[in-house]
Amino acid sequence: MCSSDLYWKNTSWDEFGPRVGFAYSPFEGGKTSIRGGAGMLYEPNDPNLYYTQMVRNPPLGYDYTIAVPANQQRFPDAAAQIATQNTPGPAYALPFDNMRSPHALQYNFNIQQQLSQVDLVEVGFVGSRGINLLSVSDINMPRAVWDGISLAMPDGSTLQNPAWSSIVYYANDTSSFYNGLLTTYKRRFSSGFQGQVSFTWSKNISETDAGQTASAVTPGGGRMKYPHDHFAQRGLSGYDFRRILTFNYSYDIPLGKRSEEHT
Protein backbone atom coordinates (compact mmCIF):
# COMPACT_ATOMS: atom_id res chain seq x y z
CA MET A 1 0.00 0.00 0.00
CA CYS A 2 1.18 3.52 -0.75
CA SER A 3 0.86 6.00 2.06
CA SER A 4 0.33 9.23 0.11
CA ASP A 5 1.36 11.24 -2.93
CA LEU A 6 0.89 8.46 -5.45
CA TYR A 7 3.04 9.19 -8.46
CA TRP A 8 0.19 9.34 -10.97
CA LYS A 9 -1.52 12.06 -8.96
CA ASN A 10 -0.73 15.70 -9.61
CA THR A 11 1.44 16.92 -6.72
CA SER A 12 2.28 20.25 -8.36
CA TRP A 13 -0.49 22.21 -6.64
CA ASP A 14 1.73 22.92 -3.64
CA GLU A 15 4.86 23.71 -5.66
CA PHE A 16 5.38 27.36 -4.83
CA GLY A 17 8.01 29.00 -7.04
CA PRO A 18 8.71 32.51 -5.73
CA ARG A 19 11.16 34.97 -7.27
CA VAL A 20 12.70 37.95 -5.54
CA GLY A 21 15.19 40.56 -6.69
CA PHE A 22 16.60 43.95 -5.80
CA ALA A 23 18.66 46.76 -7.29
CA TYR A 24 20.41 49.46 -5.25
CA SER A 25 22.70 52.39 -6.01
CA PRO A 26 24.61 53.24 -2.82
CA PHE A 27 26.37 56.44 -3.95
CA GLU A 28 25.36 59.74 -5.44
CA GLY A 29 25.74 59.98 -9.17
CA GLY A 30 24.38 56.46 -9.79
CA LYS A 31 27.64 55.04 -11.16
CA THR A 32 27.59 52.05 -8.83
CA SER A 33 24.79 49.47 -8.88
CA ILE A 34 24.28 46.46 -6.65
CA ARG A 35 21.83 43.82 -7.83
CA GLY A 36 20.74 40.40 -6.67
CA GLY A 37 17.97 37.89 -6.90
CA ALA A 38 16.82 34.35 -6.22
CA GLY A 39 14.07 32.09 -7.39
CA MET A 40 12.67 28.57 -7.21
CA LEU A 41 11.84 27.07 -10.60
CA TYR A 42 9.92 23.84 -11.27
CA GLU A 43 9.59 21.68 -14.36
CA PRO A 44 7.14 18.87 -15.23
CA ASN A 45 8.10 15.27 -14.62
CA ASP A 46 10.11 13.64 -17.37
CA PRO A 47 8.04 11.27 -19.57
CA ASN A 48 10.56 8.52 -18.74
CA LEU A 49 8.82 8.22 -15.38
CA TYR A 50 5.67 6.96 -17.05
CA TYR A 51 5.85 5.44 -20.51
CA THR A 52 8.71 2.96 -19.94
CA GLN A 53 7.02 1.36 -16.95
CA MET A 54 3.71 1.12 -18.77
CA VAL A 55 4.94 -0.58 -21.93
CA ARG A 56 7.84 -2.72 -20.72
CA ASN A 57 6.54 -4.46 -17.60
CA PRO A 58 4.58 -7.74 -17.39
CA PRO A 59 2.06 -8.62 -18.58
CA LEU A 60 2.50 -6.02 -21.34
CA GLY A 61 5.94 -7.13 -22.40
CA TYR A 62 9.26 -8.61 -21.37
CA ASP A 63 12.74 -7.63 -22.39
CA TYR A 64 15.26 -10.40 -23.05
CA THR A 65 18.90 -10.33 -24.03
CA ILE A 66 19.96 -13.55 -25.79
CA ALA A 67 23.56 -14.18 -26.73
CA VAL A 68 23.98 -15.13 -30.37
CA PRO A 69 26.99 -17.35 -31.13
CA ALA A 70 29.14 -16.27 -34.06
CA ASN A 71 27.91 -17.34 -37.49
CA GLN A 72 24.65 -18.65 -36.11
CA GLN A 73 21.16 -17.34 -36.84
CA ARG A 74 18.51 -17.45 -34.12
CA PHE A 75 15.48 -16.66 -36.18
CA PRO A 76 12.91 -18.11 -36.63
CA ASP A 77 13.56 -19.93 -33.33
CA ALA A 78 13.59 -16.82 -31.08
CA ALA A 79 10.38 -17.87 -29.32
CA ALA A 80 11.93 -21.21 -28.38
CA GLN A 81 15.03 -19.47 -27.06
CA ILE A 82 12.92 -17.14 -24.94
CA ALA A 83 10.95 -20.10 -23.56
CA THR A 84 14.19 -21.55 -22.18
CA GLN A 85 15.11 -18.40 -20.27
CA ASN A 86 15.12 -18.89 -16.49
CA THR A 87 15.60 -15.22 -15.62
CA PRO A 88 13.39 -12.58 -17.23
CA GLY A 89 15.01 -9.51 -18.69
CA PRO A 90 15.06 -6.19 -16.86
CA ALA A 91 12.08 -5.00 -14.87
CA TYR A 92 11.24 -1.30 -14.75
CA ALA A 93 10.30 0.41 -11.52
CA LEU A 94 9.79 3.81 -9.92
CA PRO A 95 8.85 5.12 -6.47
CA PHE A 96 5.09 4.96 -6.05
CA ASP A 97 4.94 7.57 -3.31
CA ASN A 98 6.61 10.84 -2.39
CA MET A 99 7.28 11.67 -6.04
CA ARG A 100 8.38 15.31 -6.27
CA SER A 101 8.84 17.42 -9.39
CA PRO A 102 12.38 18.37 -10.43
CA HIS A 103 13.22 21.92 -9.41
CA ALA A 104 16.12 24.31 -9.03
CA LEU A 105 17.01 27.08 -6.62
CA GLN A 106 18.85 29.80 -8.54
CA TYR A 107 20.50 32.87 -7.04
CA ASN A 108 22.81 35.67 -8.14
CA PHE A 109 24.54 38.80 -6.85
CA ASN A 110 26.57 41.37 -8.78
CA ILE A 111 28.16 44.81 -8.50
CA GLN A 112 28.42 47.05 -11.55
CA GLN A 113 30.66 50.12 -11.71
CA GLN A 114 30.59 52.73 -14.46
CA LEU A 115 34.13 53.93 -15.23
CA SER A 116 33.28 56.52 -17.87
CA GLN A 117 30.46 57.43 -20.18
CA VAL A 118 31.09 54.30 -22.25
CA ASP A 119 33.08 51.91 -19.99
CA LEU A 120 31.87 49.76 -17.13
CA VAL A 121 32.97 46.67 -15.21
CA GLU A 122 30.89 44.07 -13.42
CA VAL A 123 31.71 41.37 -10.86
CA GLY A 124 29.10 38.85 -9.82
CA PHE A 125 28.28 35.49 -8.35
CA VAL A 126 25.71 33.06 -9.72
CA GLY A 127 24.61 29.72 -8.29
CA SER A 128 22.13 26.96 -8.93
CA ARG A 129 21.03 24.04 -6.79
CA GLY A 130 19.28 21.23 -8.67
CA ILE A 131 16.85 19.23 -6.52
CA ASN A 132 14.91 16.03 -7.23
CA LEU A 133 16.54 15.52 -10.62
CA LEU A 134 15.72 12.43 -12.68
CA SER A 135 18.08 9.47 -12.46
CA VAL A 136 18.14 5.99 -13.99
CA SER A 137 19.79 3.12 -12.15
CA ASP A 138 19.91 -0.64 -11.72
CA ILE A 139 18.86 -1.19 -8.12
CA ASN A 140 19.27 -4.95 -8.56
CA MET A 141 23.06 -4.80 -8.66
CA PRO A 142 24.96 -6.31 -5.71
CA ARG A 143 25.99 -4.08 -2.85
CA ALA A 144 29.62 -3.01 -2.79
CA VAL A 145 31.91 -2.91 0.24
CA TRP A 146 34.76 -0.60 1.13
CA ASP A 147 38.08 -2.34 0.46
CA GLY A 148 40.26 0.37 1.96
CA ILE A 149 40.63 2.20 -1.36
CA SER A 150 37.23 2.32 -2.98
CA LEU A 151 33.87 0.61 -3.16
CA ALA A 152 34.23 -2.81 -4.77
CA MET A 153 32.03 -5.83 -5.50
CA PRO A 154 33.13 -8.82 -3.39
CA ASP A 155 33.78 -12.13 -5.11
CA GLY A 156 30.62 -14.18 -5.29
CA SER A 157 28.30 -11.16 -5.10
CA THR A 158 24.71 -11.91 -6.08
CA LEU A 159 21.86 -9.81 -7.39
CA GLN A 160 19.44 -8.28 -4.92
CA ASN A 161 16.62 -10.22 -6.59
CA PRO A 162 17.94 -13.16 -8.64
CA ALA A 163 14.55 -13.51 -10.35
CA TRP A 164 15.44 -10.51 -12.54
CA SER A 165 18.58 -9.79 -14.53
CA SER A 166 18.21 -6.12 -13.60
CA ILE A 167 15.67 -3.71 -12.16
CA VAL A 168 15.84 -0.37 -13.93
CA TYR A 169 14.73 2.31 -11.51
CA TYR A 170 13.56 5.78 -12.56
CA ALA A 171 13.32 8.35 -9.78
CA ASN A 172 13.58 12.07 -9.05
CA ASP A 173 16.22 11.57 -6.38
CA THR A 174 19.49 13.27 -7.33
CA SER A 175 21.03 16.71 -6.89
CA SER A 176 23.40 19.10 -8.61
CA PHE A 177 25.39 22.14 -7.51
CA TYR A 178 26.74 25.02 -9.61
CA ASN A 179 28.61 28.10 -8.40
CA GLY A 180 30.37 30.64 -10.57
CA LEU A 181 32.28 33.91 -10.33
CA LEU A 182 31.59 36.21 -13.29
CA THR A 183 33.67 39.21 -14.34
CA THR A 184 32.78 41.44 -17.28
CA TYR A 185 34.16 44.53 -18.99
CA LYS A 186 31.86 46.36 -21.40
CA ARG A 187 32.50 49.26 -23.72
CA ARG A 188 29.34 50.81 -25.07
CA PHE A 189 29.07 52.07 -28.61
CA SER A 190 31.62 54.85 -29.07
CA SER A 191 33.52 56.00 -32.16
CA GLY A 192 31.99 53.17 -34.13
CA PHE A 193 33.07 50.42 -31.73
CA GLN A 194 31.48 48.43 -28.92
CA GLY A 195 32.72 45.28 -27.22
CA GLN A 196 32.55 43.01 -24.22
CA VAL A 197 34.98 40.62 -22.51
CA SER A 198 33.75 38.12 -19.90
CA PHE A 199 35.50 35.53 -17.77
CA THR A 200 33.69 32.89 -15.72
CA TRP A 201 35.34 30.75 -13.07
CA SER A 202 32.92 28.06 -11.93
CA LYS A 203 32.47 24.58 -10.51
CA ASN A 204 29.69 22.13 -11.34
CA ILE A 205 29.03 19.09 -9.15
CA SER A 206 26.36 16.48 -9.81
CA GLU A 207 25.31 12.97 -8.89
CA THR A 208 24.29 12.07 -12.46
CA ASP A 209 24.51 13.66 -15.90
CA ALA A 210 21.91 13.25 -18.62
CA GLY A 211 23.41 11.88 -21.80
CA GLN A 212 20.93 13.74 -24.00
CA THR A 213 20.83 17.51 -24.00
CA ALA A 214 18.14 17.91 -26.67
CA SER A 215 15.29 15.61 -27.63
CA ALA A 216 11.80 15.94 -29.04
CA VAL A 217 10.40 13.65 -26.34
CA THR A 218 12.62 13.60 -23.27
CA PRO A 219 16.17 14.49 -22.24
CA GLY A 220 16.22 11.34 -20.16
CA GLY A 221 17.80 10.89 -16.77
CA GLY A 222 21.42 10.54 -15.77
CA ARG A 223 22.63 6.96 -15.33
CA MET A 224 23.79 6.16 -11.80
CA LYS A 225 26.79 3.84 -11.56
CA TYR A 226 26.07 2.78 -7.97
CA PRO A 227 22.54 3.68 -6.80
CA HIS A 228 22.90 2.29 -3.27
CA ASP A 229 25.03 5.28 -2.15
CA HIS A 230 24.28 8.71 -3.60
CA PHE A 231 27.30 10.30 -1.94
CA ALA A 232 29.55 7.85 -3.79
CA GLN A 233 27.97 9.17 -7.00
CA ARG A 234 28.71 12.81 -6.29
CA GLY A 235 31.59 14.40 -8.18
CA LEU A 236 32.52 16.83 -10.92
CA SER A 237 29.85 17.00 -13.58
CA GLY A 238 30.53 16.13 -17.19
CA TYR A 239 29.44 19.71 -17.87
CA ASP A 240 32.02 21.20 -15.51
CA PHE A 241 33.79 23.85 -17.59
CA ARG A 242 35.99 25.45 -14.98
CA ARG A 243 37.23 28.53 -16.86
CA ILE A 244 35.39 30.21 -19.73
CA LEU A 245 36.63 33.31 -21.57
CA THR A 246 34.30 34.95 -24.10
CA PHE A 247 34.41 38.18 -26.03
CA ASN A 248 32.35 39.91 -28.68
CA TYR A 249 32.51 43.19 -30.51
CA SER A 250 30.98 45.14 -33.35
CA TYR A 251 32.53 47.82 -35.48
CA ASP A 252 30.77 50.31 -37.67
CA ILE A 253 32.73 50.40 -40.93
CA PRO A 254 33.20 54.06 -41.85
CA LEU A 255 31.79 53.72 -45.34
CA GLY A 256 28.59 55.21 -46.66
CA LYS A 257 27.71 56.92 -43.40
CA ARG A 258 26.17 59.89 -45.19
CA SER A 259 24.60 60.09 -48.60
CA GLU A 260 22.53 62.63 -50.42
CA GLU A 261 19.07 61.69 -51.47
CA HIS A 262 17.75 62.82 -54.83
CA THR A 263 14.11 62.86 -55.82
N, C-alpha and C positions, 0 to 999 in steps of 0.2 A: 504494500500500500504506500502511496505517496502522501506525505504530510501536507504539503501546500505548494503553491506556485508551480503547477504542472506545466511542462515545457510548451505544450500546445496552446496554453492560455496566454493572452496578451498581458504581460507584466509591465508594459511601458507607461501605464497611466501614472505611476508614481515616480517616473524618471524626470526629475526636475533639473533642467540645464540652465542655470543662471549665468549671466555674463556681467562683468563689472569692469570699469575702466576709469582712468582719471588723466588729466593733463594739467600741469602747473608751471607757471613761469615765476621763479623766485626773485628775480631782480628787475629793477626798472630798465626800460628799454626793450624788454621782451626778446633778448638775444639768446637766452637760455631757457630750454623747455625740458621738463621732466614728465615722462609719460609711463603708464603702466596699465596692466589689465590681466584679467584671468577669466576663465570660463570652463564650464563642463559641457562636453559635447557627446551626444549619443548617436549610434547608428543602428539600423535594423540588424536582426540576426542574419548570419550568413546562410544561404540556402543549403549549404552542406549539412546543416544541423537537421534537415528534414528529409530531403529527397533520397539520400543514400540509404538511410535506415528503412525507408518505406519500400524501396524497390529491390533491396539486396538481402533482406532477412527472410527466413522461413516463415510461412510456407510460400512466399512469393518467389523466392529464388535463392539458390546456393551459388557459391563461388569456389571453384576448384582449380588447383594448379597441378597439372599432371606432367611429369617429366617425359620427354619424348626422346628415346634413344636415337643416336645418329643413324641417318639413312633408313629410318623406319617411319611409316605413315600410320597414324592412329585412326584416321577416319576411314570407313564409316563405323568404327567400333568404339567411338567415344563414350556412348551410353554404357557399354559393358565395362569400360575402364572406370567410369564414375561409380558404377554399382559396386565395384570392389574396394572403394575408398572406405577406410575405417574412421578417418577423421575428416569432418566437413571442413570446407575452406573457411575463410575469415568470417566472423560475425561482426555486425556493426551495432554500436551502442552509443548512448548519450545519457547524461544525467536527466532523470525524469522530474526532479524537483530542484528548486533554488536556481533556476536558469535565469541569469541576468544578461542584459544587453551589453555588448561591447561599448566602452566609452573612454574618453580621454579628458584629463585635466590639463589644460594648457595655460601658461602664464608667461608674462614678459614684463620687462622693465628697461627703460632706456633714457639716456640724457643726450640732448642735442644742443650743440653750441654753434651759433652763427659767428664766423670769423670776420666776414666782410659782407658786402652787399651780395656777393655771388658765391662765397665759400662757406661751407659748414662741415662740421664733423659730428659723428654720432657714435656712442658706445652703449651697448645694450646686452641684456641677458634674456634668453628665451628658453623655456623648458616645456616638456610634455611628459605626462605620466599615463601610459596606456593601461587600462584596467579591464579585466574580463575579456581578454582577446581570445579568438578562436585558436584552438590547437587540435592536432590529430596525432594519436598515439596508439601503440599496441600495448594495452594494459594486461595482455596475457603473457608477456615476456617474463622470464624468471627474475627474481629479485637479486640484485648484486650485493656484494659485501665489500667492505673496505679492506684492501690488502696491504695497507701501509703507504701506498703510493696513489692509488686511485680506486674507483669503484670497478669491480671485476666480477664476472660470472664464474662461480665455483664450478669445478668439474662435476659432471653429473647433474647439473641444474635441470629442473623440469618446468614445464609450463604451469601457469597458475591454474588453468583448467585444461587438462589434456584432451578433453572432448573437442576442442577447437584448435586449429592451427594458429589462429591469432584472433584477437578481439580488437577491432579498430574502434577507437573511442574518440568521438567528437565532443568538445566541451569548450565553453567560454571560461577558461581557468588560468590564463597566463597573463604576464605583465610585461611592460617595456618602460624604459626610462631614457629620456633625451634631455641633455643640457648643453647649451651653447653660448659662447661669448661672441658678440657681433661687433665689429668696428667698421665704420663707413666714412669715406670722405666724398663729398659731392661738390661739384662746381656747376652752378646754374648757368643757363645760356648767357654767354658774354663774348663779344667779339667773334661771333659765329661759332663758338665752341661750347659744348657742355659734356661733362663726363662724371663717372662715378667709379670708385674703387672700394671693394668690400672684402673683408677677411673674416672668416668664421672659424673658430676653434671650438670643437664640440666633442661629445662622447655619447654614444648610443649603446645602451645595454638592453638585451631582450632575453626571453626564455625560449622563444621560437621565432622563426622568420618565415613568412609566406613565400613560397617559391614563385607565385604568380603575382605580378604587379598590375596587370590589366587583363580583364576578361569580360565577356559579354554576360556571363552568368554569375560567376563567383570568383573572388580572388583566392578562395581556399584558405585553409588554416596552415600554420607552421607545423612541421613534423617534429615531434618530441623524440629524442633519442632514448631517454630513460624517464618514463612518466611517473615512476614511483617516488621521485625526489625532484621537486621543482627547483630547489636551490642548486642542485647539481647541473641543471639545465642553463642556469643564468650565466651569461657572459657577453662579450662584445658581439653586437649585432652584425649580420652580414652587410648591413647598410650603414656601418660606422665609418664615415668619412671624416677623419679627425681634423684635417686642415683643408679649407676651401678658399681659394683666392679667385675672385671674379672682378671683371672690369668691363665697362661699356662707355661708349662715347658717340657723339654725333658732331659733325662739322658741316657748316653751311658753306658750300663751295662759292667763292665770290665771283660767280658768273651769272649774268642776266638778272642782277638784282633789281635794276630799274630799266624800264622800256617805255617808249612813247607809244601811245595808242592813237591810231588814225581811224577816222570814220569817214 
